[in-house]
Amino acid sequence: MSPQVGYDLLIGICLAAAIIVFFWSLDTVRRERVTADLVISPLPRRRPRVDMRDAVDRVMQPLTDVLSERSRRAGKVTLAENLAKAGMRLTSSEYLLIQVLLAVGLALLGLWLFGIGPQFLLLGWAGYIAPHFWMRRLQAQRQRAFNDQLGNMITLLSNALKTGYSLGQAIEVIAQKAPPPVSDEFEVVTTAIHFGTSVEDALAGLAKRVQSSDLDFIVVAILLHRKVGGNLPEILDNIAETIRERLRMKREMGVLTAHARASASLISALPLVLGAVMYGITPRYFRPMVESPIGIGMLVFAGVLVVVGNVLMRRLSAVDT
C-alpha cells in the first residue's frame, strides 16, 4: 500500500467517524430532552452504566464551564441558555463536540480535495460556524411561534383567573393545555414555583429567557397587579387584543414585503447556481477560478458582496412592529 493510499484511507475513516457522531448527536434531539442552566437545574439522573453522553460530558464539560463563566462575567447569554432558547435538546458539551467534529471533518475534506491552502481552512471555519447559524435560526423560529401563541395564551390565562383559579394554578393550566413552545416555557415556571421560587422571580426568569416585548407587557401587568391590585383578567384581555392586532398588522406588512424578500433570495442564489452549472458543463473553463489565487480571491470577494447585498435587502424589507 502506497503512502498516498494510506493517507486517503485515514482521511476517509476520520470523515466517516465525524459523520456518525454528528448524526448520533442529532438523534439525541429526538430521543431526549435536556434543559440546562434554566431557573431550576434538572435533578441528576441515575444511569445503570456509563454511556457515550457521560464520556462527552467528562471531556467537554471543563471547556463549557470556562466559556459559561466568561459569558456570565461579560454579561452575555451562556451557551446553555442559547440552546434552551432554540429548543435544542443538547447539552453544551454535545454542542461543542458537534462544532469541533464538523470543523475537523470539513477541514479534512478540504485538505483531501484541494490540498494545503485556504480552501480547507475556509471549509473548517464553515463547519465550525454552521451549528451557530442553525441555532440562531431555531431561536428565531421558536420566538415567532411563541409570539404567535401569546394571544391565545393570555386568553387562557384570563379565563382561568375568571373561574377562580389562583395565579399559580392558572400558570399550571397554561403549562398543561397550551401548545409548545408556550407550554414548555410555562412548565419551567411551574417547576420553579413548586420548588419554592416566588411567582415574581419565576416570571422574571421567563421574560429573561424568552426576551419578547409582548411577553414583557404581560409580566409587568401581572407584577403590578400583585403589588397594587386591580382587575387582572380585564387587563389581560386588553393586552391580548393589542397583541392580536399587532400580529395582524405584521402579517399584512409581511405580505407586502414578500416580493423584496423573494428577490433577495433569488439574487443571492443565482451566482451559486450559475457557477455550479458552468463548472459542470465546462470544467476547464471554470477551473482557473478555483485553482489560481486571483480566481479564489475574486470568488471570496463576490461571496462577501452577495452576503452583504442579501443582508441589506432583508433589513430593508424586515417588518418590526
Secondary structure, DSSP 8 states (H G I E B T S, - for coil): --HHHHHHHHHHHHHHHHHHHHHHHHHHHHH-----SSSS-------SS--HHHHHHHHHHHHHHHHHHHHHHTT---HHHHHHHHT----HHHHHHHHHHHHHHHHHHHHHHH-SSHHHHHHHHHHHHHHHHHHHHHHHHHHHHHHHHHHHHHHHHHHHHHTT--HHHHHHHHHHHS-TTHHHHHHHHHHHHHTT--HHHHHHHHHHHH--HHHHHHHHHHHHHHHH---HHHHHHHHHHHHHHHHHHHHHHHHHTHHHHHHHHHHHHHHHHHHHHHHHH-HHHHHHHHHSHHHHHHHHHHHHHHHHHHHHHHHHH----
